[in-house]
Structure formats: structure tokens, C-alpha cells
């Protein structure tokens, strides 16, 4: 997810607003904001694990209104919010655009599909949807909980300009897609499917359900730093069926 945010931050227009719908991964976003001078890195390091501080574990508009236009983490809400904002921008002819990051688990929620259909029907090409397709959600494998395949074909049938990034954990691959999106705007809304590995490069956690819940200990981080020159974990091809024996 951090790779995608780094790429987005490099290429998005100044008038673009980012909404992190999968708010439970906000810690990575805090780090990116601090590294880009939008939050105090010292303040973040001091207060990140402090109770009752504004760096809570979901994006919170009351705590950081200058950063978050909407409190998210209750999945499925941000896309509908962005749809309303994007439609208002069209009506008022303001050059504002919106980028929304969804989890694959949010495609289990009916409100997501209502928003997807409304965006396509209204031809809101000022919305770009990023989908973190990491094949895991709270209860297990996404395909086993509720199979989304073929997700790209579904979105295309709704009327989206769709793109899949087979190596969604690779900054160069994601950056190339963002560069193309922002330099060559499509006449319809865009959906980018990022095929990612949850817990990427973290020993013992990569592509496991533990990566959805378990924090990275100092020992895991040290092991990760020591093995950065080793081979990367395999990445699922967008058209290949998931096989359990492929998990790490």
C-alpha cells in the first residue's frame, strides 16, 4: 500500500484529493505524510503509540481535519463520499479530482457497488479507484470468503477504464501506471487493480492471515532489513487462478 501512495504522491495533480477507504492501514499513510513534510516526523515518532492522541489507528477527520476529509475505516463509505464530491465538482465545473484506495474486502459490501455503478453512470472521469487486491481479509482468503473473480472484467463491464498491475508491491510498476493515468486522462472513471502481497518481504508474515492482524516486531523488522537482497516473493498474475500451494 505504501508503494502505491508513494507513486500517487509523485504524480497526482495539486487539485487531487486522496481518500484512504481501507483506513485500518493508516499507519503507512502517516509515515508517508511525515516523510513528505505534511506531518511532523518527530511528533509522529513520539506520539504514534500514545493513547488519546490524534494519530489513531483509523483516519479521523476530527483529529486531523487538514489531512482527512472523511473519517474512514468503516469499510465501504469513502467511495460514495468521493462520488458525491466528484459529481459536485462536475456540476460546479471545478478542476478537482479524487483518488480512493479500496481493499478487496470492500467488494463484499453492497454500498461499494452502488457507488461504482453511480460513478460509471454519471461518467465521473475525475475519480481514480485503487484496489489493493492482496487476497486476504478478516476471515481468510478473499476468494474463499467471497470470490471476486474476474474483478477486472466486472469493472470494465460497469464502464471503467481498467488497469491491472501484476507487481503491485513494486514502486516502478505502480509509478508507471500513475504517470500514464495523470498524463493521459481517460474519458471515463479509472480503476487500477494492484495485485499485492500482504506483509510483503516480512519473513514469516508475507501472504499470511497473520499479516492482517499481527504487528511487525523489532525482530521481524531486523530480519526484513537483513534479507532485502534476497529474492522477492512470487506475485500472482492477474489472470491466474489462486492456488493455496502458492502461499508463502
C-alpha positions in Angstrom: 0.0 0.0 0.0 2.9 2.4 0.8 4.3 1.8 -2.6 1.1 2.9 -4.2 0.9 6.0 -2.0 4.5 7.0 -2.9 3.7 6.7 -6.6 0.4 8.6 -6.2 2.2 11.4 -4.3 4.8 11.8 -7.0 2.3 12.1 -9.9 -1.1 13.4 -8.7 -2.2 16.9 -9.6 -2.4 19.5 -6.9 -6.1 19.5 -7.2 -6.5 15.8 -6.5 -7.8 14.7 -3.1 -6.9 11.3 -1.7 -9.3 9.2 0.4 -8.0 6.1 2.3 -11.1 3.9 2.4 -9.2 1.0 3.9 -8.5 3.1 6.9 -7.0 0.3 9.0 -3.7 0.7 7.1 -3.4 4.4 8.0 0.0 3.9 9.8 1.7 3.6 6.4 0.0 6.8 5.3 1.2 8.7 8.5 4.7 7.7 7.6 4.4 8.9 4.0 2.9 12.2 5.1 5.7 12.7 7.7 8.4 11.9 5.1 6.9 14.5 2.8 6.7 17.2 5.5 2.9 17.2 5.9 3.2 15.8 9.4 5.9 16.3 12.0 8.2 13.2 11.9 9.3 13.9 15.5 5.8 14.3 16.7 4.7 11.1 14.9 7.6 9.1 16.4 6.8 10.5 19.9 3.0 10.0 19.9 2.2 7.2 17.5 1.6 4.7 20.3 0.2 7.2 22.8 -3.4 6.8 23.9 -5.8 9.7 23.2 -3.5 11.3 20.6 -4.5 12.3 17.1 -2.5 9.5 15.4 -5.2 7.0 16.0 -5.4 3.7 14.1 -8.0 4.8 11.6 -8.1 8.1 9.6 -10.1 10.6 11.7 -11.3 13.9 10.4 -11.9 15.3 14.0 -8.3 14.5 14.9 -6.6 15.6 11.7 -9.1 17.7 9.6 -6.4 19.2 7.5 -5.4 15.7 6.3 -8.5 13.6 6.3 -11.7 14.9 4.6 -13.6 11.9 6.0 -13.3 9.5 8.9 -12.8 6.1 7.3 -12.2 2.5 8.4 -15.8 1.5 8.5 -15.3 0.0 5.1 -17.3 1.0 2.0 -18.0 4.6 2.8 -15.2 6.6 1.1 -16.1 5.7 -2.4 -19.7 7.0 -2.0 -18.3 10.2 -0.4 -15.9 10.7 -3.3 -18.7 10.1 -5.8 -20.7 12.9 -4.3 -17.7 15.3 -4.2 -16.7 14.4 -7.8 -20.2 15.0 -9.0 -20.4 18.4 -7.3 -17.0 19.3 -8.9 -18.5 18.4 -12.3 -21.7 20.5 -11.6 -19.7 23.5 -10.5 -17.0 23.0 -13.2 -14.2 23.0 -10.8 -11.0 21.1 -11.8 -10.9 18.8 -8.8 -10.3 15.1 -8.9 -10.4 12.3 -6.4 -8.3 9.1 -5.8 -9.8 6.5 -3.5 -7.9 3.4 -2.2 -10.2 0.4 -1.5 -9.4 -3.0 -0.1 -10.6 -6.1 -1.9 -12.7 -6.9 1.2 -14.8 -3.8 0.5 -16.2 -5.5 -2.6 -18.2 -7.7 -0.2 -20.3 -4.6 0.6 -23.3 -3.5 -1.3 -22.6 0.2 -0.9 -19.4 -0.3 -2.9 -21.3 -1.5 -5.9 -23.9 1.3 -5.6 -21.1 3.8 -5.7 -19.3 2.0 -8.6 -22.4 2.0 -10.7 -23.3 5.6 -9.9 -19.8 6.8 -10.8 -19.9 5.0 -14.1 -23.4 6.2 -14.9 -22.5 9.8 -14.2 -19.3 9.4 -16.2 -17.2 10.8 -13.4 -13.8 10.6 -15.0 -12.4 12.8 -12.2 -12.3 9.7 -10.0 -9.5 7.1 -9.9 -10.0 4.0 -7.8 -7.1 2.0 -6.4 -7.8 -1.6 -5.4 -5.4 -3.4 -3.0 -6.0 -6.9 -4.2 -3.9 -8.8 -1.6 -6.2 -11.9 -1.4 -6.7 -11.6 2.4 -9.5 -10.2 4.6 -10.5 -10.6 8.2 -11.8 -14.1 8.0 -9.4 -15.7 5.4 -8.6 -15.7 1.7 -10.7 -13.2 -0.2 -11.5 -15.8 -2.9 -12.8 -18.2 -0.2 -14.9 -15.7 1.7 -16.5 -14.2 -1.4 -15.0 -14.8 -4.8 -14.5 -11.6 -6.8 -13.1 -13.0 -10.0 -13.0 -11.8 -12.7 -12.7 -8.4 -11.0 -11.2 -6.5 -13.9 -13.9 -7.8 -16.3 -16.6 -6.8 -13.8 -15.3 -3.3 -13.6 -14.9 -3.0 -17.3 -18.5 -4.1 -17.8 -19.6 -1.3 -15.5 -17.9 1.2 -17.7 -14.5 1.7 -16.1 -11.1 2.2 -17.8 -9.3 -0.7 -16.0 -5.7 -1.4 -15.5 -4.0 -4.3 -13.6 -0.6 -4.0 -12.0 0.8 -7.6 -11.6 3.5 -6.4 -9.3 1.6 -4.1 -7.0 4.4 -4.1 -4.5 6.9 -2.7 -7.0 7.2 1.1 -6.9 8.4 1.3 -10.5 5.5 -0.7 -11.9 2.9 1.4 -9.9 4.6 4.7 -10.8 4.4 3.9 -14.5 0.7 3.4 -14.2 0.1 6.6 -12.3 2.3 8.5 -14.8 0.1 7.3 -17.6 -3.2 8.0 -15.8 -2.4 11.6 -15.0 -0.7 12.4 -18.3 -3.4 10.8 -20.4 -6.8 11.3 -18.6 -9.5 8.8 -19.7 -13.0 9.9 -20.7 -14.4 7.6 -18.1 -13.6 6.7 -14.5 -10.5 4.7 -13.9 -9.9 1.6 -11.8 -6.5 0.3 -11.0 -6.2 -3.2 -9.6 -2.9 -3.6 -7.6 -2.0 -7.3 -7.2 -0.1 -7.1 -3.9 1.3 -9.4 -1.3 0.2 -8.6 2.2 3.1 -8.4 4.6 5.4 -8.1 1.6 9.0 -9.1 2.3 8.4 -9.6 6.0 9.7 -13.0 7.0 7.0 -15.3 8.5 4.3 -12.8 7.7 4.2 -12.4 3.9 1.0 -13.6 2.3 -0.5 -15.0 5.6 -3.6 -14.1 7.6 -1.3 -13.1 10.5 -0.2 -10.1 8.3 -3.7 -8.8 8.6 -3.5 -8.5 12.3 -0.1 -9.2 13.8 2.3 -6.2 14.2 5.8 -6.3 13.0 8.1 -6.8 16.0 11.6 -5.3 16.1 13.0 -8.8 15.4 10.9 -9.1 12.3 11.9 -5.7 11.0 15.6 -6.6 11.6 15.2 -9.8 9.7 13.4 -7.9 6.9 16.3 -5.5 6.6 18.8 -8.3 6.5 17.1 -10.1 3.6 16.4 -7.2 1.3 18.9 -8.5 -1.3 17.2 -11.9 -1.4 14.6 -12.9 -4.0 11.2 -11.3 -3.7 8.1 -13.4 -3.0 6.1 -14.6 -6.0 3.4 -12.3 -7.3 0.0 -13.7 -8.6 -0.6 -13.0 -12.3 -3.9 -11.0 -12.8 -5.4 -13.8 -14.9 -4.0 -16.8 -12.9 -6.3 -18.7 -10.5 -5.2 -18.6 -6.9 -3.7 -21.8 -5.6 -3.3 -22.4 -1.9 0.1 -24.0 -2.5 1.4 -20.7 -3.8 1.1 -19.0 -0.4 4.4 -18.3 1.4 
